[in-house]
Amino acid sequence: MTTPPAEPVTATTPRPLRTRLLRQRWVDLAMLHWEVPVAVVEPFMPPGVRPDSLDGRTYVGLIPFRMLDCALGAGPSIPFFGSFLETNVRLYSVDGRGRRGIVFRSLDADRLAVVLGARGSLGLPYVWSRLGFRRHGGGPDAALEYVTQRRNGGPSSRLVLRPGAPVERPTELDVWLTGRWGLHNRFAGATRYLTNEHEAWPLHRAEVLALDDGLVAAAGFPDVAGRPPDSVLWSPGVQAAFGPA
């Protein structure tokens, strides 16, 4: 049987949601990516999913950000537990139906209830960690610091980044990395696809001022974060939702 081609890479969702089951805001996202061999990524894909690639290259991403105002359906934001810090390590995937997505290798969060809920209900690899975020100085040139420390002496990550000029014309790689409208995950004996939608990313170029990261290595990619990222982006954020398409 011929494998369908991957869906086009787009800056806006190709599958609008019929129902929004979960709403949230993703804010102050740092997006660091390193090129890695496709063959190195293959063992981390769930059954029925293969690494996605651009011109024969694929990437591993380190994405720290602030999650705000999580809400169920049309309900109000969940107090306290609906806002937290997260850092994820991700890969890029495509399934047998051509749907592009993300495979998470790890998701660190500082809300235990979120970690337990996401692991139990979706099988996502959340880890309860200590996270921090702060701005150094004021104004548009302020540096941003993201810190993740796993409990019980686990790996840590510290990134200091300065957002730069807005991206007026995203490159093909910019869109390929950020135009993701679902995630692939193995749960309850099957590979699942969870669809999301949001507006087009407002992207900025960014400069890494300091990076000391052990999360990418812990995710199965040693030495990768020891070299400069191949792509560094930052976004002030988007409104996002998950549900059936």
N, C-alpha and C positions, 0 to 999 in steps of 0.2 A: 504494500500500500504506500502511495506517495505521501510524504509528509507535507502538510499545507505550509505555504510560506509564512514567515513571521508578519504580523500586522505592521502597517506603516508606523514609523516613529513620529509622534505628533506632540505638539506643545499643549494641546487641550485634549480632554478625554475622548476616546473613540467609542466609549460605552457609557452613556449617561445612566445614572442610577434610577431605577423604578421606585425604590424606597430607600430613604436614608435611615439606616438602623443606628448608626453611630456618627456623631459629629464632633469635630475638634479643630483647634487651631494649632498649626505648627509655626513657631516663631523663632527668629534669630538662629537660623540653620547655617552651620558651617558644613561644607561639603568637600571633603578631601578624597581624591581617588588616585589609585596607583594601577598601572597596567600590570597584569599578571598573565601567564600562559593559560590558554583555554584548557589544556590538559590538566593543569593543577587544580582548576575549579571543578572539573567534572565529578570527582568523588563526593562533592558536597551538595549535588543536586538531588532532589527527591525523585523517586521513580516516575517516569513519564515526562521529565523535564530535562532540558539540556542547557548548557551555558549559552547566553546570548552574546553576540560579538559584533563589533563594528570594524570592518576591514580586517577581519581575522584577529582582532584584539578584544580582550575583555578586561574587566576592572574589579577591584575590591575597594569598597568605600567605607570611610569613617565619618559618621554623621552625628555630631552632638547638637542638641537643640532644646528648646523649651516647648513642652506640650501644655496647652491652655484650654480651659473651658470645654472639657469633654462632656458630652451629653448624649443620652439615649433617645433615639427617635426625635420627636418634636419637643421633648421636654427641656427643662432648664438645665444649665450647667451643674454638674455634680460638685457640691462644695468640697473643698480640700483635696479629695482624692482625684478630682477631675483636672488638676493642674500639677505638673511635676516636670522634672528634668529627665532627659533620656539621651543616651548615646548608643547608636547601633552600628554594627559592622555588617555590611551587606554585599551580596553578589547579584548579578544580573542574569535573568533566566528567560526562557521561552518554552512553551509546552507544545504538545502535538496538535493543538488547535491553532497554533500561531500566536497565542496571547503572550505578550511580553510582560515581565514582572520583575519582582525582587525575591531573592531568597535571603532571609536573615540568618547570619551565623551567630549573632548575639544581640541582645537588647538590654542595656543596663538602665535601670530606673530607680528612683529614690522613694517610691511608694510601695510598701510591701503588699498592700491589697491589690494594686495594679499588677504586680509581678505574679501573685498567686492566681488572680483572676484570668490573666492572659495565658498563663501556662495551662491552667485547668480547662478553660473553655475553647482555646484555639491551638494549644500545643506549641505556642511560640516560645523560643528560648530566652525568656526574660530572666534577668539576674538582679537581685536586690543589692544595690550598691549605694555608696555615698557619692553624690554629685554636687558640683558647685558651678555657678555662673556669675560673672561680674564684669562690669565695664570699668576700664581704666581711663578716667578722664571723661570729659563731656564733648558734645559736638559730633559732627559727622566723621571725624577722624579718630574717635575713641577706639582703643583696642579692646577686644573681647576675650575673656578667659573662660575656658571650659575645662572642668576637672572631673574625672571619674576615678573612684577608688573602690575596687571590689572588697567586700568584707572578708575577714579571716586571712588577710595577707595575700589576696589575689592580685592579678595584674591591675595596672592603673593607666591613666591617660591624662595628659595635660597639654592643652592647645591654647596658644595665644595668637590671635588673628586680627588683622586690621582690614575691615571692608573697604573696598575701593570704588571705582567708577561703576555706574550701572552698565549692564550689558545691553547695548542697543540692538546688536545683531548677533544672536546666539549662534555659535558654531554648530556643526553637525554633532560633535561630541557633547556639547552642552545640552542639546535637546535629547540626545540618546541617553544620557545619564539621568536626566530629570523628568523625561516624558514617560513615567511609569504609572500604570493605572491598575495595579493589582499586585498581590503577592502569592507566591507558591509556598506551600507548607505541607509537610507530612503529619497527619493527625488522624487518630482512630483507625489506623490501618489503610488509609487512602491519601492520595495527594489532593489537596484542596487548593482552590483559587479564590481569593477574596478580593473583590473589586472595590476600587476607590475612585473618587473624582475630586477635582479642585480646579481653581482657575489657573491660568498660565503662571509659571513662576516668575516673580520679579527677581532677576539675578544681578549680582554684582561680582566683578573680579575681586580678589582678596589676596592679601599677603600674609604668609605664615611667619610670625615673629619668633615663635618657639613651639617645638613639638617634642614631647617625650611620651611615646605611646607603646603600651604592651598589649592592648586589646586586639589589634590586628594579628599579632603573632599568636595570641591565645586562640584566635579563631581558625588557625591552621595555616597562617602565611608568615613564617618567620623571616625576619630581615627586611620585609617590604617597607615598613614604616621608618626604617633607618635611612631611606633615601628620600629626596624631595618628591612631593606628590606630582603626578602628571597633570592633574587638574585641581584647581582651588577656586571654589565658588562660595558665595554667601548669599543668603536671602533673608529679607525681613520677615517673610512668612506668607502663608496662605490659609484660607479656610478649607477644610477637607471633610469628606464624609465617606463612609463605607456602607455597602449594602448590595442587594442583587441588581444586576444590570438588565 
